[in-house]
Amino acid sequence: MGPFLKKSHSNPGSFIGRFLGVAYQPPSTQIIQMSDQCPVFAHFLGFGGVASAMILSTIGAAYGTAKSGVGISGLATFKPELVMKSLIPIIMSGILAVYGLVVSVLIAGSLSPTEPYSLFAGCTHLAAGLACGGSGLAAGLAIGKAGDAFVRAYVYQSRVFVGMLLTLIFAEVLGLYGLIVALILNTRITGDECNA
């Protein structure tokens, strides 16, 4: 040992103790007991639900916005006065990302590194995230395709506006269905599954 290291201050079995010259004390952590109902990988499933809700619904919103934006840019060259009415597909696409954000925040709020988390909760949160994200992705694809086609038709015939509005509403409802299912699934978790 060097002149600055005292044997009483170092843990001979620890590299950190030998390197720093002090006894290494690992941080105190609360140990969660693992059981069949509460395995350690259950948190991974919960975080998968958070990610899938946010990512998939955002992809749907981005596609709907981009596809409708292409149609709106084509409309703006011929009839710029119709641009404001044609922004409805973009607004409805943006709402899909909000659905994913709501579900992600709700799921993430129940994830904690110190609290027990059951396999049932992890699978339920994964299903909720996939339901919201998948339906948001499908709704975004529908809004993008329909919005682009209707905006292009709106240049030539203004009477298609009501049809465009109804079609976009029914495409948006697909994402709302996923949000409702995700909220119902999220209420099924009681939090005491690990104590059973």
Steps between C-alpha positions, in 0.01 A plus 500: 500500500612851429582760762154665474297182538441357842393144537211598726350728232500260210313184423758260360238316296370816335664663202333830585625478857855441382477772235347772715663401823173482690265222586232477234150501641234411244200733504218379718212380289169350584489144377174394341411139558445313176221246470312320226240777495759778505808410292775752437420528129144624564626860497636439150150416378361815660762718337424323172142619538617856561725495195253331266216739590713805436704382202225335297245777548763761415591314181132501404470871578816580304384302197156662505654845528756443226260336254232765551761775486604390152140537381464838670816631338359400161171674579674818615649565157156510335267631773688645797175620659403135571812416701350575842202272441733230372701486823241272664686174411819636656321603820333160528832324445659697782232385741616139452835580659317648800317168548834319513642760738208459742535121512879517531482739793237287675706183461828667595337638814450150637859387434739537792841345565423451869142371486410141409360464149309190399516304178127564459561876520785478249298301248198727549707813448662349191156415359373851579798659328468279194124561478539877512810514281375253240163667462671840484725373223204363304304822549798705384530294183127543432504874568806549281364313200146641525617851584735514203234376257226729631722809508598442138133458406411812698691710246250410229178451700425678827202273575734218609577687824219337700596156370863569589402605850289190563764266361770656715281481810442129451871446435584691820257288701722197434768658716243595762390136525857400582521772765178376664621140504836606645331698777274207586799265511689742723218496756518119529822513700441506874863512614482215752562212258843441654349442843275217381 
